[in-house]
Amino acid sequence: MEMFQQVADISAYLAADEAVDHEHPQVRAVVRRLAVDHTDAYSYAEAAFEYVRDTVSHSMDADDPRVTWRASDVLEQGTGICYAKSHALVALLRARSIPAALCYQRLEVVHGLVAVKLPGGAGWVRQDPRGNGRGVDARFRADREQLAFRVRPAFNEMDYPVLYAAPHPVILSALRAARDRPHLDRTLPTALPATDTA
């Protein structure tokens, strides 16, 4: 993506909230473990990405019925869908003062991503911590995107250009209302409001 719509104050992308609870002891414990061997921002960000991508299972892929949405719960339970895994990665990054945003794609349903801004980097670069599998090879990159999925405009798919400091209310509402993951599967948002596509 060439142009992102972002909040003017970069500190918004370092803040904690109910979903991105980066001050929680569970989040801080993972941060401390990762930071031991990864002291600079780039290597830490890559380690945090790989930790969430590879150790937190995508609940649909794993057929796990649990629904998580708080970063601390995602890390503690080791499961979540793309939105939840994105919340966890954003929390791990912000806890080390690395600006991180939530962003989305519209595929068959809305898909959650993270954008990171590394010191000295070229700007925001999107990352996809959903987890790899057959035909999916998402990797941490600071120079360009290597996401799980490319949008197909012919199928009405799109990248939303907005970088959110907090989870989109439509996403958070779906996660909170879900009784279990099968229920969430049936109620996943298929689009964000039209105002988010400008």
Backbone as CSV, one residue per row, in Angstrom:
resi,resn,N_x,N_y,N_z,CA_x,CA_y,CA_z,C_x,C_y,C_z
1,MET,0.848,-1.185,0.000,0.000,0.000,0.000,0.886,1.238,0.000
2,GLU,0.551,2.192,-0.822,1.371,3.381,-0.898,0.939,4.441,0.095
3,MET,-0.350,4.612,0.284,-0.848,5.687,1.138,-1.716,5.116,2.251
4,PHE,-1.408,5.532,3.466,-2.215,5.145,4.614,-2.865,6.393,5.191
5,GLN,-4.050,6.225,5.736,-4.688,7.289,6.505,-4.371,6.998,7.959
6,GLN,-3.692,7.944,8.611,-3.257,7.683,9.971,-3.621,8.816,10.906
7,VAL,-3.585,8.526,12.191,-3.798,9.521,13.230,-2.583,10.442,13.231
8,ALA,-2.807,11.725,13.413,-1.707,12.689,13.349,-0.666,12.472,14.449
9,ASP,-1.121,12.106,15.632,-0.214,11.945,16.775,0.271,10.497,16.854
10,ILE,1.556,10.283,16.601,2.122,8.927,16.577,1.958,8.218,17.913
11,SER,1.836,8.971,18.996,1.694,8.332,20.316,0.415,7.506,20.418
12,ALA,-0.556,7.780,19.547,-1.779,6.963,19.541,-1.461,5.510,19.211
13,TYR,-0.377,5.287,18.446,0.010,3.937,18.045,0.950,3.272,19.052
14,LEU,1.043,3.892,20.233,1.802,3.305,21.347,0.905,3.052,22.548
15,ALA,-0.340,3.476,22.463,-1.250,3.441,23.609,-1.760,2.040,23.918
16,ALA,-2.116,1.856,25.181,-2.787,0.632,25.622,-4.290,0.893,25.661
17,ASP,-5.077,-0.147,25.446,-6.526,-0.067,25.622,-7.013,-1.435,26.084
18,GLU,-8.310,-1.636,26.093,-8.855,-2.885,26.631,-8.420,-4.106,25.823
19,ALA,-8.298,-3.970,24.515,-7.902,-5.106,23.674,-6.388,-5.202,23.536
20,VAL,-5.740,-4.061,23.387,-4.278,-4.013,23.253,-3.719,-3.669,24.637
21,ASP,-3.828,-4.617,25.552,-3.497,-4.376,26.970,-2.025,-4.673,27.242
22,HIS,-1.152,-3.868,26.644,0.276,-4.168,26.686,0.919,-3.947,28.046
23,GLU,0.174,-3.437,29.010,0.709,-3.303,30.363,0.375,-4.527,31.223
24,HIS,-0.378,-5.455,30.692,-0.788,-6.661,31.433,0.436,-7.546,31.699
25,PRO,0.518,-8.165,32.888,1.666,-9.025,33.199,1.910,-10.151,32.195
26,GLN,0.865,-10.708,31.610,1.029,-11.778,30.622,1.775,-11.263,29.385
27,VAL,1.411,-10.068,28.931,2.076,-9.465,27.780,3.518,-9.128,28.150
28,ARG,3.696,-8.518,29.312,5.039,-8.119,29.748,5.979,-9.322,29.892
29,ALA,5.445,-10.451,30.320,6.276,-11.655,30.467,6.814,-12.112,29.114
30,VAL,5.957,-12.092,28.088,6.406,-12.476,26.743,7.417,-11.458,26.225
31,VAL,7.169,-10.182,26.471,8.097,-9.127,26.038,9.479,-9.367,26.641
32,ARG,9.526,-9.650,27.931,10.818,-9.880,28.586,11.547,-11.074,27.974
33,ARG,10.825,-12.158,27.705,11.456,-13.344,27.100,12.025,-13.024,25.720
34,LEU,11.264,-12.312,24.917,11.710,-11.993,23.557,12.857,-10.991,23.560
35,ALA,12.813,-10.042,24.477,13.809,-8.965,24.494,15.191,-9.439,24.923
36,VAL,15.276,-10.569,25.604,16.579,-11.073,26.051,17.525,-11.261,24.870
37,ASP,17.042,-11.887,23.813,17.890,-12.178,22.648,17.703,-11.207,21.492
38,HIS,16.772,-10.273,21.641,16.444,-9.365,20.535,16.396,-7.939,21.084
39,THR,17.546,-7.286,21.106,17.651,-6.002,21.788,17.345,-4.797,20.903
40,ASP,17.555,-4.906,19.585,17.242,-3.761,18.726,15.807,-3.881,18.216
41,ALA,15.274,-2.749,17.771,13.860,-2.691,17.382,13.525,-3.663,16.253
42,TYR,14.389,-3.753,15.239,14.083,-4.613,14.103,14.034,-6.082,14.525
43,SER,15.079,-6.557,15.209,15.102,-7.979,15.557,14.000,-8.316,16.561
44,TYR,13.701,-7.375,17.466,12.599,-7.619,18.405,11.266,-7.704,17.657
45,ALA,11.014,-6.757,16.742,9.754,-6.761,15.988,9.588,-8.046,15.192
46,GLU,10.680,-8.506,14.572,10.619,-9.763,13.820,10.345,-10.939,14.754
47,ALA,11.005,-10.957,15.915,10.784,-12.048,16.883,9.354,-12.037,17.414
48,ALA,8.814,-10.848,17.682,7.436,-10.747,18.160,6.462,-11.247,17.094
49,PHE,6.695,-10.850,15.839,5.863,-11.314,14.732,5.888,-12.842,14.645
50,GLU,7.080,-13.413,14.640,7.195,-14.874,14.510,6.604,-15.588,15.712
51,TYR,6.727,-14.993,16.885,6.134,-15.601,18.089,4.619,-15.707,17.927
52,VAL,3.985,-14.600,17.540,2.521,-14.615,17.393,2.116,-15.497,16.218
53,ARG,2.811,-15.376,15.107,2.466,-16.181,13.926,2.575,-17.671,14.207
54,ASP,3.660,-18.078,14.897,3.986,-19.500,14.999,3.574,-20.176,16.301
55,THR,3.420,-19.429,17.389,3.081,-20.087,18.661,1.639,-19.879,19.086
56,VAL,0.977,-18.898,18.517,-0.451,-18.695,18.784,-1.196,-19.306,17.599
57,SER,-1.961,-20.350,17.856,-2.644,-21.012,16.743,-3.809,-20.161,16.238
58,HIS,-4.014,-20.211,14.921,-5.200,-19.576,14.342,-6.366,-20.497,14.666
59,SER,-7.314,-20.005,15.441,-8.354,-20.884,15.986,-9.185,-21.580,14.922
60,MET,-9.344,-20.982,13.751,-10.075,-21.668,12.676,-9.239,-22.813,12.127
61,ASP,-7.953,-22.559,11.904,-7.074,-23.607,11.389,-6.997,-24.782,12.362
62,ALA,-6.969,-24.467,13.653,-6.806,-25.491,14.693,-8.133,-26.069,15.159
63,ASP,-9.244,-25.562,14.626,-10.585,-25.972,15.052,-10.740,-25.822,16.568
64,ASP,-10.246,-24.706,17.088,-10.323,-24.390,18.514,-11.585,-23.561,18.744
65,PRO,-12.478,-23.976,19.633,-13.741,-23.261,19.804,-13.632,-21.963,20.600
66,ARG,-12.494,-21.709,21.207,-12.369,-20.522,22.062,-12.264,-19.245,21.227
67,VAL,-12.840,-18.174,21.763,-12.735,-16.853,21.156,-11.952,-15.960,22.110
68,THR,-10.859,-15.425,21.642,-10.066,-14.479,22.408,-10.054,-13.149,21.676
69,TRP,-9.884,-12.069,22.414,-9.778,-10.758,21.762,-8.815,-9.821,22.496
70,ARG,-8.634,-9.993,23.790,-7.619,-9.217,24.513,-6.250,-9.815,24.239
71,ALA,-5.254,-8.965,24.019,-3.900,-9.448,23.747,-3.414,-10.400,24.827
72,SER,-3.653,-10.068,26.078,-3.187,-10.916,27.181,-3.842,-12.290,27.143
73,ASP,-5.124,-12.357,26.797,-5.816,-13.647,26.700,-5.314,-14.454,25.504
74,VAL,-5.051,-13.771,24.399,-4.525,-14.449,23.217,-3.198,-15.126,23.556
75,LEU,-2.311,-14.389,24.228,-0.996,-14.925,24.577,-1.096,-16.012,25.637
76,GLU,-1.993,-15.842,26.597,-2.138,-16.845,27.655,-2.741,-18.145,27.124
77,GLN,-3.787,-18.022,26.286,-4.484,-19.212,25.796,-3.843,-19.787,24.527
78,GLY,-3.018,-18.985,23.859,-2.320,-19.475,22.672,-3.213,-19.721,21.483
79,THR,-4.291,-18.949,21.372,-5.218,-19.130,20.253,-5.931,-17.829,19.937
80,GLY,-6.369,-17.699,18.684,-7.150,-16.542,18.268,-7.259,-16.497,16.758
81,ILE,-8.278,-15.798,16.273,-8.364,-15.593,14.826,-7.471,-14.410,14.459
82,CYS,-7.458,-14.026,13.210,-6.537,-12.988,12.728,-6.634,-11.697,13.531
83,TYR,-7.860,-11.281,13.895,-8.004,-10.034,14.653,-7.307,-10.149,16.000
84,ALA,-7.554,-11.243,16.693,-6.990,-11.442,18.024,-5.469,-11.543,17.964
85,LYS,-4.967,-12.254,16.969,-3.521,-12.363,16.819,-2.911,-10.993,16.506
86,SER,-3.608,-10.177,15.753,-3.141,-8.818,15.478,-3.098,-7.989,16.757
87,HIS,-4.116,-8.125,17.606,-4.108,-7.404,18.888,-2.877,-7.801,19.704
88,ALA,-2.564,-9.095,19.713,-1.407,-9.577,20.477,-0.103,-9.015,19.927
89,LEU,0.054,-9.017,18.606,1.288,-8.489,18.023,1.416,-6.994,18.285
90,VAL,0.350,-6.248,18.120,0.398,-4.812,18.393,0.796,-4.569,19.845
91,ALA,0.252,-5.337,20.768,0.600,-5.165,22.180,2.081,-5.437,22.422
92,LEU,2.613,-6.507,21.836,4.029,-6.830,22.017,4.929,-5.738,21.440
93,LEU,4.535,-5.156,20.324,5.332,-4.096,19.708,5.248,-2.808,20.517
94,ARG,4.046,-2.414,20.872,3.880,-1.165,21.627,4.559,-1.236,22.994
95,ALA,4.600,-2.410,23.581,5.253,-2.559,24.878,6.741,-2.240,24.802
96,ARG,7.319,-2.307,23.616,8.732,-1.959,23.395,8.857,-0.619,22.660
97,SER,7.800,0.187,22.728,7.787,1.535,22.137,7.979,1.532,20.624
98,ILE,7.478,0.497,19.966,7.486,0.421,18.502,6.073,0.748,18.023
99,PRO,5.891,1.846,17.284,4.546,2.198,16.826,3.936,1.076,15.980
100,ALA,2.710,0.711,16.319,2.008,-0.368,15.621,0.533,-0.007,15.503
101,ALA,-0.036,-0.313,14.343,-1.434,0.002,14.055,-2.164,-1.267,13.627
102,LEU,-3.463,-1.235,13.768,-4.333,-2.301,13.261,-4.875,-1.851,11.912
103,CYS,-4.918,-2.756,10.958,-5.459,-2.443,9.640,-6.149,-3.693,9.096
104,TYR,-6.878,-3.510,8.020,-7.764,-4.576,7.567,-7.788,-4.683,6.049
105,GLN,-8.133,-5.882,5.586,-8.429,-6.166,4.186,-9.857,-6.699,4.122
106,ARG,-10.524,-6.464,2.995,-11.802,-7.154,2.756,-11.531,-8.267,1.764
107,LEU,-11.639,-9.507,2.253,-11.531,-10.688,1.402,-12.945,-11.267,1.346
108,GLU,-13.130,-12.559,1.593,-14.502,-13.070,1.719,-15.138,-12.486,2.968
109,VAL,-14.318,-12.291,4.000,-14.693,-11.552,5.202,-13.567,-10.561,5.471
110,VAL,-13.753,-9.711,6.463,-12.709,-8.747,6.810,-11.571,-9.501,7.500
111,HIS,-10.350,-9.224,7.064,-9.151,-9.880,7.573,-8.296,-8.852,8.304
112,GLY,-7.762,-9.242,9.479,-6.991,-8.326,10.304,-5.496,-8.415,10.077
113,LEU,-4.850,-7.248,10.026,-3.413,-7.126,9.824,-2.839,-6.147,10.848
114,VAL,-1.522,-6.009,10.822,-0.808,-5.047,11.653,0.095,-4.235,10.735
115,ALA,0.223,-2.944,11.019,1.225,-2.110,10.338,2.225,-1.664,11.394
116,VAL,3.498,-1.723,11.049,4.557,-1.365,11.993,5.431,-0.274,11.378
117,LYS,5.898,0.618,12.246,6.780,1.712,11.810,8.069,1.599,12.611
118,LEU,9.116,1.119,11.951,10.394,0.897,12.625,11.287,2.129,12.524
119,PRO,12.113,2.361,13.541,13.020,3.511,13.485,13.915,3.430,12.254
120,GLY,14.022,4.545,11.545,14.874,4.595,10.366,14.305,3.888,9.156
121,GLY,13.099,3.331,9.288,12.483,2.610,8.174,11.855,3.547,7.167
122,ALA,11.336,2.966,6.117,10.750,3.747,5.026,9.328,4.213,5.340
123,GLY,8.766,3.799,6.444,7.390,4.151,6.786,6.661,2.930,7.302
124,TRP,5.349,2.983,7.251,4.525,1.887,7.725,4.615,0.702,6.755
125,VAL,4.773,-0.496,7.301,4.759,-1.714,6.493,3.802,-2.696,7.172
126,ARG,2.863,-3.212,6.390,1.887,-4.155,6.962,2.511,-5.539,7.147
127,GLN,2.058,-6.203,8.224,2.494,-7.554,8.558,1.241,-8.395,8.800
128,ASP,1.336,-9.690,8.555,0.184,-10.576,8.731,0.568,-11.756,9.621
129,PRO,0.210,-11.691,10.922,0.592,-12.751,11.855,-0.394,-13.915,11.938
130,ARG,-1.298,-14.083,10.966,-2.370,-15.079,11.087,-1.858,-16.508,11.226
131,GLY,-0.695,-16.785,10.658,-0.165,-18.148,10.674,-0.090,-18.696,9.273
132,ASN,0.952,-19.428,8.995,1.167,-19.987,7.661,0.575,-21.388,7.550
133,GLY,0.426,-21.824,6.346,-0.117,-23.150,6.060,-0.052,-23.353,4.567
134,ARG,-0.851,-24.281,4.067,-0.842,-24.567,2.636,-1.174,-23.311,1.833
135,GLY,-0.238,-22.888,1.004,-0.446,-21.727,0.157,-0.305,-20.382,0.853
136,VAL,0.071,-20.375,2.133,0.212,-19.133,2.894,1.642,-19.041,3.410
137,ASP,2.322,-17.952,3.051,3.716,-17.772,3.466,3.940,-16.317,3.868
138,ALA,3.300,-15.896,4.953,3.464,-14.536,5.460,4.766,-14.453,6.247
139,ARG,5.525,-13.399,5.985,6.816,-13.210,6.659,6.959,-11.768,7.103
140,PHE,7.783,-11.571,8.133,8.086,-10.231,8.596,9.050,-9.578,7.609
141,ARG,8.662,-8.413,7.126,9.517,-7.658,6.215,9.427,-6.187,6.603
142,ALA,10.547,-5.503,6.579,10.550,-4.061,6.816,10.657,-3.287,5.513
143,ASP,11.052,-3.970,4.440,11.259,-3.296,3.162,10.051,-3.377,2.232
144,ARG,9.232,-4.406,2.409,8.033,-4.576,1.576,7.103,-5.554,2.280
145,GLU,5.880,-5.649,1.787,4.907,-6.544,2.400,5.049,-7.975,1.890
146,GLN,4.872,-8.914,2.793,4.733,-10.313,2.408,3.591,-10.881,3.246
147,LEU,2.385,-10.574,2.809,1.163,-10.909,3.543,0.661,-12.301,3.176
148,ALA,-0.281,-12.780,3.966,-0.869,-14.095,3.702,-1.691,-14.083,2.417
149,PHE,-2.385,-12.970,2.167,-3.300,-12.916,1.019,-3.138,-11.605,0.262
150,ARG,-3.227,-11.694,-1.059,-3.307,-10.497,-1.903,-4.770,-10.286,-2.258
151,VAL,-5.184,-9.037,-2.254,-6.574,-8.759,-2.611,-6.769,-8.922,-4.111
152,ARG,-7.980,-9.317,-4.466,-8.355,-9.504,-5.870,-9.499,-8.544,-6.187
153,PRO,-9.192,-7.380,-6.739,-10.245,-6.397,-7.004,-11.393,-6.942,-7.848
154,ALA,-11.111,-7.874,-8.732,-12.178,-8.451,-9.563,-13.217,-9.181,-8.726
155,PHE,-12.835,-9.590,-7.519,-13.760,-10.281,-6.614,-14.255,-9.335,-5.523
156,ASN,-14.145,-8.019,-5.774,-14.595,-7.001,-4.833,-13.789,-7.021,-3.523
157,GLU,-12.559,-7.480,-3.589,-11.682,-7.461,-2.425,-10.895,-6.150,-2.423
158,MET,-10.464,-5.732,-1.228,-9.752,-4.455,-1.143,-8.930,-4.357,0.126
159,ASP,-7.955,-3.462,0.080,-7.187,-3.067,1.251,-7.834,-1.813,1.820
160,TYR,-8.153,-1.825,3.104,-8.625,-0.605,3.751,-7.400,0.248,4.077
161,PRO,-7.417,1.534,3.745,-6.214,2.358,3.906,-6.009,2.934,5.304
162,VAL,-6.965,2.741,6.197,-6.894,3.389,7.507,-6.016,2.585,8.465
163,LEU,-5.135,3.293,9.176,-4.334,2.692,10.248,-5.001,3.050,11.564
164,TYR,-5.558,2.049,12.215,-6.319,2.277,13.440,-5.426,2.159,14.667
165,ALA,-5.625,3.068,15.618,-4.901,3.007,16.884,-5.547,1.986,17.817
166,ALA,-6.818,1.702,17.616,-7.568,0.730,18.424,-8.357,-0.164,17.473
167,PRO,-8.760,-1.343,17.933,-9.537,-2.221,17.049,-10.793,-1.527,16.535
168,HIS,-11.135,-1.801,15.283,-12.350,-1.225,14.712,-13.552,-1.695,15.540
169,PRO,-14.507,-0.796,15.849,-15.668,-1.187,16.661,-16.462,-2.362,16.091
170,VAL,-16.559,-2.462,14.764,-17.284,-3.583,14.145,-16.582,-4.906,14.476
171,ILE,-15.263,-4.900,14.427,-14.480,-6.102,14.726,-14.614,-6.468,16.193
172,LEU,-14.424,-5.486,17.056,-14.475,-5.740,18.496,-15.858,-6.217,18.918
173,SER,-16.885,-5.649,18.338,-18.254,-6.060,18.655,-18.491,-7.524,18.275
174,ALA,-18.014,-7.938,17.100,-18.188,-9.335,16.670,-17.455,-10.286,17.605
175,LEU,-16.248,-9.924,18.001,-15.477,-10.784,18.904,-16.149,-10.901,20.270
176,ARG,-16.583,-9.786,20.803,-17.200,-9.792,22.142,-18.536,-10.539,22.170
177,ALA,-19.283,-10.463,21.072,-20.615,-11.077,21.036,-20.584,-12.575,20.775
178,ALA,-19.456,-13.088,20.333,-19.390,-14.498,19.929,-19.411,-15.418,21.152
179,ARG,-20.311,-16.370,21.133,-20.387,-17.374,22.212,-19.208,-18.337,22.136
180,ASP,-18.822,-18.659,20.907,-17.686,-19.541,20.660,-17.230,-19.290,19.227
181,ARG,-16.165,-19.954,18.815,-15.641,-19.675,17.490,-16.595,-20.076,16.364
182,PRO,-17.313,-21.209,16.448,-18.293,-21.489,15.391,-19.335,-20.373,15.245
183,HIS,-19.767,-19.800,16.379,-20.697,-18.672,16.315,-20.022,-17.475,15.647
184,LEU,-18.764,-17.213,16.008,-18.015,-16.123,15.392,-17.873,-16.341,13.887
185,ASP,-17.620,-17.585,13.476,-17.486,-17.891,12.045,-18.708,-17.421,11.262
186,ARG,-19.885,-17.544,11.881,-21.140,-17.181,11.203,-21.403,-15.678,11.242
187,THR,-20.709,-14.951,12.116,-21.008,-13.527,12.301,-19.823,-12.615,11.959
188,LEU,-18.791,-13.179,11.321,-17.646,-12.351,10.934,-18.090,-11.232,10.009
189,PRO,-17.607,-10.029,10.219,-17.997,-8.935,9.318,-17.461,-9.158,7.905
190,THR,-18.289,-8.877,6.918,-17.877,-9.044,5.520,-17.360,-7.746,4.919
191,ALA,-17.534,-6.627,5.650,-17.037,-5.333,5.186,-17.009,-4.376,6.368
192,LEU,-16.230,-3.314,6.232,-16.241,-2.216,7.187,-17.075,-1.091,6.593
193,PRO,-17.530,-0.146,7.408,-18.356,0.948,6.872,-17.679,1.677,5.709
194,ALA,-18.474,2.184,4.808,-17.953,2.824,3.596,-17.017,3.990,3.917
195,THR,-17.191,4.632,5.058,-16.331,5.765,5.431,-14.885,5.310,5.654
196,ASP,-14.666,4.010,5.849,-13.313,3.490,6.092,-12.574,3.170,4.808
197,THR,-13.149,3.467,3.668,-12.497,3.148,2.393,-11.998,4.385,1.672
198,ALA,-12.207,5.547,2.256,-11.837,6.790,1.572,-10.345,6.889,1.330
